[in-house]
Amino acid sequence: MKAMILAAGRGSRMRPLTDHTPKPLLKVAGKPLIVWHLEKLKQAGFSDIVINIAWLGDQIPAVLGDGSAFGLSIHYSDEQNEGALETAGGIVKALDLLGNQPFLVISGDIWCNYDLSSRVTLEKDNLAHLILVNNPAHHPKGDFAMQNGQLSQQGEPKYTFSGIGYYQPELFIPLRDKIKQGKIPRQQPIGALLRATMDENKVSGEYFAGDWRDIGTPERLQQLANDLS
């Protein structure tokens, strides 16, 4: 199984830290956020990693190279000419690099101790499997409800989508076709796609109660640094 790290965002809430450094390269406890991901992916059995880049994107391959320093093979999906394509648009652009088997996608601006796995299988007709976490203070209403392992827009309680998901390529192919035909812009967030797929009962999920952080502001970055040290 391949993995994709989403690293193309502008990181506006992290300014001024991200004025000259892409958010995934911001350091916490002595190493960039994205390196924490790479080390966890290696430990979990992943070997092929795709990273999308946009804002100050050349800095990321300059630091990470081809991944050999981490025992990994890294390929880059370059969105610098288009501007960041949002989550779904970025995945669509990277589909050729991700291949025709299920793959993992993880947001580059989170930190967690969830045990990633390169051996997850999507059961039944599910096109996605999402990891849900407790609602943080800045997102108290959550995103999705879960019943019998399937996710829904309706129901309570609702939990927050962690930014970690396992996907079938088939989920994104109709979106890719619409983009190629010029029917929709290339910049596509993933929320609407996931909600429509949930309505077809094709998104499974699991609840993770461990340590998960949305590192979206300088204050949260500093808090994580304090906790890790």
C-alpha beads as a LAMMPS data file, in Angstrom:
LAMMPS data file: protein, C-alpha beads

229 atoms
228 bonds

1 atom types
1 bond types

-500.0 500.0 xlo xhi
-500.0 500.0 ylo yhi
-500.0 500.0 zlo zhi

Masses

1 110.0

Atoms # bond

1 1 1 0.000 0.000 0.000
2 1 1 1.193 3.510 -0.860
3 1 1 0.669 6.586 1.282
4 1 1 0.133 10.241 0.425
5 1 1 0.986 13.166 2.669
6 1 1 -0.967 16.336 1.955
7 1 1 1.586 19.141 2.076
8 1 1 0.401 21.725 -0.456
9 1 1 -1.558 24.112 1.771
10 1 1 -0.707 27.775 2.280
11 1 1 -0.853 27.529 6.082
12 1 1 -2.472 30.952 6.440
13 1 1 -3.388 30.414 10.096
14 1 1 0.280 29.684 10.817
15 1 1 1.499 33.069 9.590
16 1 1 4.021 34.568 10.028
17 1 1 5.769 31.197 10.496
18 1 1 4.681 30.053 7.031
19 1 1 5.595 33.259 5.190
20 1 1 8.969 31.757 4.313
21 1 1 8.605 28.092 5.302
22 1 1 5.941 25.613 4.139
23 1 1 3.930 24.354 7.095
24 1 1 5.095 20.701 6.828
25 1 1 8.684 21.861 7.368
26 1 1 7.940 23.723 10.599
27 1 1 9.882 22.022 13.348
28 1 1 8.569 20.559 16.566
29 1 1 10.827 18.840 19.085
30 1 1 13.758 19.250 16.736
31 1 1 12.356 17.905 13.474
32 1 1 9.851 18.992 10.806
33 1 1 6.226 17.945 11.173
34 1 1 6.411 15.975 7.932
35 1 1 9.386 13.967 9.188
36 1 1 7.280 12.728 12.121
37 1 1 4.868 11.359 9.480
38 1 1 7.620 9.778 7.406
39 1 1 9.067 7.988 10.419
40 1 1 5.647 6.655 11.445
41 1 1 4.924 5.501 7.890
42 1 1 8.237 3.668 7.697
43 1 1 7.569 2.015 11.050
44 1 1 4.108 0.962 9.855
45 1 1 5.517 -0.859 6.819
46 1 1 5.038 1.748 4.085
47 1 1 7.802 2.196 1.541
48 1 1 6.319 4.323 -1.286
49 1 1 5.219 7.837 -0.365
50 1 1 3.603 10.559 -2.488
51 1 1 3.769 14.168 -1.286
52 1 1 1.891 16.991 -2.987
53 1 1 3.533 20.403 -2.940
54 1 1 2.450 23.944 -3.787
55 1 1 3.204 26.864 -1.450
56 1 1 7.017 27.240 -1.281
57 1 1 6.917 23.692 -2.559
58 1 1 10.503 23.453 -3.796
59 1 1 11.698 23.592 -0.204
60 1 1 10.143 20.219 0.631
61 1 1 12.032 18.032 -1.877
62 1 1 15.150 20.079 -1.121
63 1 1 14.913 18.875 2.502
64 1 1 13.500 15.361 2.026
65 1 1 15.082 14.370 -1.279
66 1 1 14.049 11.036 -2.729
67 1 1 13.307 9.604 0.698
68 1 1 16.308 7.302 0.855
69 1 1 17.532 8.990 4.044
70 1 1 14.369 7.676 5.704
71 1 1 14.423 4.261 4.054
72 1 1 11.544 5.330 1.810
73 1 1 10.873 6.181 -1.825
74 1 1 9.273 9.621 -2.165
75 1 1 7.557 10.980 -5.274
76 1 1 6.233 14.525 -5.535
77 1 1 2.988 15.695 -7.073
78 1 1 3.733 19.294 -7.993
79 1 1 0.794 21.716 -7.827
80 1 1 2.839 24.909 -7.900
81 1 1 1.630 25.931 -11.356
82 1 1 -2.036 25.348 -10.496
83 1 1 -1.955 26.630 -6.931
84 1 1 -2.998 24.201 -4.203
85 1 1 -5.779 21.995 -5.596
86 1 1 -7.545 21.318 -2.271
87 1 1 -7.620 17.788 -0.869
88 1 1 -9.663 15.939 -3.486
89 1 1 -8.122 17.833 -6.397
90 1 1 -4.659 17.066 -5.073
91 1 1 -5.441 13.368 -4.770
92 1 1 -6.884 13.317 -8.295
93 1 1 -3.696 14.876 -9.684
94 1 1 -1.615 12.256 -7.829
95 1 1 -3.671 9.204 -8.874
96 1 1 -1.134 8.028 -11.448
97 1 1 1.534 8.046 -8.732
98 1 1 -0.742 6.279 -6.240
99 1 1 -1.618 3.392 -8.524
100 1 1 -4.707 1.183 -8.706
101 1 1 -4.683 -0.257 -5.184
102 1 1 -6.110 1.237 -1.956
103 1 1 -3.919 3.943 -0.468
104 1 1 -3.564 5.967 2.727
105 1 1 -3.842 9.756 2.835
106 1 1 -2.725 11.764 5.862
107 1 1 -2.847 15.517 6.368
108 1 1 0.536 17.121 6.786
109 1 1 -0.647 19.484 9.510
110 1 1 -1.704 16.982 12.157
111 1 1 0.195 15.054 14.804
112 1 1 -1.066 11.846 16.385
113 1 1 -0.036 8.528 17.874
114 1 1 -2.546 6.521 15.853
115 1 1 -1.040 3.243 14.635
116 1 1 -0.965 3.605 10.868
117 1 1 -1.203 0.362 8.903
118 1 1 -0.113 -0.615 5.412
119 1 1 -2.382 -3.669 5.539
120 1 1 -5.837 -2.135 5.894
121 1 1 -8.494 -3.671 3.644
122 1 1 -11.714 -1.876 2.817
123 1 1 -14.611 -4.218 3.473
124 1 1 -17.807 -4.716 1.461
125 1 1 -18.376 -1.989 -1.111
126 1 1 -16.683 0.745 0.905
127 1 1 -14.696 3.282 -1.063
128 1 1 -13.196 4.995 1.994
129 1 1 -12.306 4.251 5.611
130 1 1 -11.869 7.314 7.835
131 1 1 -10.335 7.717 11.281
132 1 1 -12.488 9.796 13.644
133 1 1 -11.332 11.497 16.834
134 1 1 -12.799 13.454 19.733
135 1 1 -13.951 16.957 18.823
136 1 1 -11.311 19.585 19.619
137 1 1 -12.266 22.881 21.211
138 1 1 -12.063 24.693 17.878
139 1 1 -14.405 22.177 16.180
140 1 1 -16.960 21.241 18.863
141 1 1 -19.766 19.989 16.596
142 1 1 -17.698 17.332 14.841
143 1 1 -18.161 16.022 11.306
144 1 1 -19.668 12.544 11.068
145 1 1 -21.600 9.999 13.093
146 1 1 -20.791 6.306 13.118
147 1 1 -23.085 3.305 13.471
148 1 1 -22.006 -0.303 13.079
149 1 1 -18.755 0.831 11.521
150 1 1 -20.383 2.931 8.787
151 1 1 -20.261 6.724 8.685
152 1 1 -23.149 9.097 8.173
153 1 1 -23.906 12.805 8.085
154 1 1 -26.861 12.196 10.402
155 1 1 -26.961 10.973 13.963
156 1 1 -25.261 11.690 17.261
157 1 1 -22.695 11.823 18.614
158 1 1 -20.613 13.281 15.834
159 1 1 -16.840 12.990 15.820
160 1 1 -14.155 14.921 13.968
161 1 1 -12.475 13.570 10.849
162 1 1 -8.809 13.237 11.775
163 1 1 -7.352 13.872 8.338
164 1 1 -6.349 10.206 8.115
165 1 1 -8.179 8.074 5.577
166 1 1 -7.792 4.953 3.465
167 1 1 -9.262 5.207 -0.036
168 1 1 -10.054 3.166 -3.102
169 1 1 -8.885 4.874 -6.298
170 1 1 -12.393 4.318 -7.686
171 1 1 -13.677 7.012 -5.326
172 1 1 -11.822 9.697 -7.271
173 1 1 -12.140 8.493 -10.870
174 1 1 -15.559 10.132 -11.570
175 1 1 -14.173 13.372 -10.140
176 1 1 -11.080 13.079 -12.329
177 1 1 -13.261 12.572 -15.408
178 1 1 -15.337 15.680 -14.621
179 1 1 -12.183 17.742 -14.151
180 1 1 -10.703 16.480 -17.434
181 1 1 -13.931 17.393 -19.233
182 1 1 -13.806 20.884 -17.747
183 1 1 -17.123 20.421 -15.946
184 1 1 -15.722 21.431 -12.552
185 1 1 -12.603 23.330 -11.381
186 1 1 -9.454 21.406 -10.510
187 1 1 -9.551 22.878 -6.997
188 1 1 -11.812 20.409 -5.190
189 1 1 -12.182 19.864 -1.425
190 1 1 -12.918 16.333 -0.306
191 1 1 -15.872 17.020 2.007
192 1 1 -18.650 16.989 -0.602
193 1 1 -17.274 13.817 -2.190
194 1 1 -17.161 12.000 1.143
195 1 1 -20.658 13.110 2.142
196 1 1 -22.141 11.948 -1.165
197 1 1 -20.384 8.595 -0.782
198 1 1 -21.675 8.264 2.787
199 1 1 -25.207 8.728 1.471
200 1 1 -24.554 5.580 -0.587
201 1 1 -23.371 3.789 2.591
202 1 1 -19.883 3.302 1.155
203 1 1 -17.723 4.944 3.834
204 1 1 -16.595 3.013 6.887
205 1 1 -14.786 4.398 9.891
206 1 1 -13.231 3.836 13.262
207 1 1 -12.911 5.892 16.419
208 1 1 -9.456 6.726 17.787
209 1 1 -9.305 7.935 21.378
210 1 1 -5.560 8.593 21.584
211 1 1 -3.487 11.746 21.226
212 1 1 -4.412 13.692 18.086
213 1 1 -3.619 17.333 17.342
214 1 1 -4.634 19.708 14.583
215 1 1 -1.460 21.786 14.300
216 1 1 -3.150 24.746 12.666
217 1 1 -1.836 27.718 14.642
218 1 1 1.484 28.804 16.156
219 1 1 -0.023 28.338 19.603
220 1 1 -0.931 24.694 18.937
221 1 1 2.505 24.067 17.458
222 1 1 4.128 25.474 20.595
223 1 1 1.849 23.412 22.839
224 1 1 2.835 20.232 21.011
225 1 1 6.506 21.169 21.304
226 1 1 6.067 21.712 25.032
227 1 1 4.302 18.376 25.463
228 1 1 6.841 16.399 23.435
229 1 1 9.745 17.899 25.339

Bonds

1 1 1 2
2 1 2 3
3 1 3 4
4 1 4 5
5 1 5 6
6 1 6 7
7 1 7 8
8 1 8 9
9 1 9 10
10 1 10 11
11 1 11 12
12 1 12 13
13 1 13 14
14 1 14 15
15 1 15 16
16 1 16 17
17 1 17 18
18 1 18 19
19 1 19 20
20 1 20 21
21 1 21 22
22 1 22 23
23 1 23 24
24 1 24 25
25 1 25 26
26 1 26 27
27 1 27 28
28 1 28 29
29 1 29 30
30 1 30 31
31 1 31 32
32 1 32 33
33 1 33 34
34 1 34 35
35 1 35 36
36 1 36 37
37 1 37 38
38 1 38 39
39 1 39 40
40 1 40 41
41 1 41 42
42 1 42 43
43 1 43 44
44 1 44 45
45 1 45 46
46 1 46 47
47 1 47 48
48 1 48 49
49 1 49 50
50 1 50 51
51 1 51 52
52 1 52 53
53 1 53 54
54 1 54 55
55 1 55 56
56 1 56 57
57 1 57 58
58 1 58 59
59 1 59 60
60 1 60 61
61 1 61 62
62 1 62 63
63 1 63 64
64 1 64 65
65 1 65 66
66 1 66 67
67 1 67 68
68 1 68 69
69 1 69 70
70 1 70 71
71 1 71 72
72 1 72 73
73 1 73 74
74 1 74 75
75 1 75 76
76 1 76 77
77 1 77 78
78 1 78 79
79 1 79 80
80 1 80 81
81 1 81 82
82 1 82 83
83 1 83 84
84 1 84 85
85 1 85 86
86 1 86 87
87 1 87 88
88 1 88 89
89 1 89 90
90 1 90 91
91 1 91 92
92 1 92 93
93 1 93 94
94 1 94 95
95 1 95 96
96 1 96 97
97 1 97 98
98 1 98 99
99 1 99 100
100 1 100 101
101 1 101 102
102 1 102 103
103 1 103 104
104 1 104 105
105 1 105 106
106 1 106 107
107 1 107 108
108 1 108 109
109 1 109 110
110 1 110 111
111 1 111 112
112 1 112 113
113 1 113 114
114 1 114 115
115 1 115 116
116 1 116 117
117 1 117 118
118 1 118 119
119 1 119 120
120 1 120 121
121 1 121 122
122 1 122 123
123 1 123 124
124 1 124 125
125 1 125 126
126 1 126 127
127 1 127 128
128 1 128 129
129 1 129 130
130 1 130 131
131 1 131 132
132 1 132 133
133 1 133 134
134 1 134 135
135 1 135 136
136 1 136 137
137 1 137 138
138 1 138 139
139 1 139 140
140 1 140 141
141 1 141 142
142 1 142 143
143 1 143 144
144 1 144 145
145 1 145 146
146 1 146 147
147 1 147 148
148 1 148 149
149 1 149 150
150 1 150 151
151 1 151 152
152 1 152 153
153 1 153 154
154 1 154 155
155 1 155 156
156 1 156 157
157 1 157 158
158 1 158 159
159 1 159 160
160 1 160 161
161 1 161 162
162 1 162 163
163 1 163 164
164 1 164 165
165 1 165 166
166 1 166 167
167 1 167 168
168 1 168 169
169 1 169 170
170 1 170 171
171 1 171 172
172 1 172 173
173 1 173 174
174 1 174 175
175 1 175 176
176 1 176 177
177 1 177 178
178 1 178 179
179 1 179 180
180 1 180 181
181 1 181 182
182 1 182 183
183 1 183 184
184 1 184 185
185 1 185 186
186 1 186 187
187 1 187 188
188 1 188 189
189 1 189 190
190 1 190 191
191 1 191 192
192 1 192 193
193 1 193 194
194 1 194 195
195 1 195 196
196 1 196 197
197 1 197 198
198 1 198 199
199 1 199 200
200 1 200 201
201 1 201 202
202 1 202 203
203 1 203 204
204 1 204 205
205 1 205 206
206 1 206 207
207 1 207 208
208 1 208 209
209 1 209 210
210 1 210 211
211 1 211 212
212 1 212 213
213 1 213 214
214 1 214 215
215 1 215 216
216 1 216 217
217 1 217 218
218 1 218 219
219 1 219 220
220 1 220 221
221 1 221 222
222 1 222 223
223 1 223 224
224 1 224 225
225 1 225 226
226 1 226 227
227 1 227 228
228 1 228 229
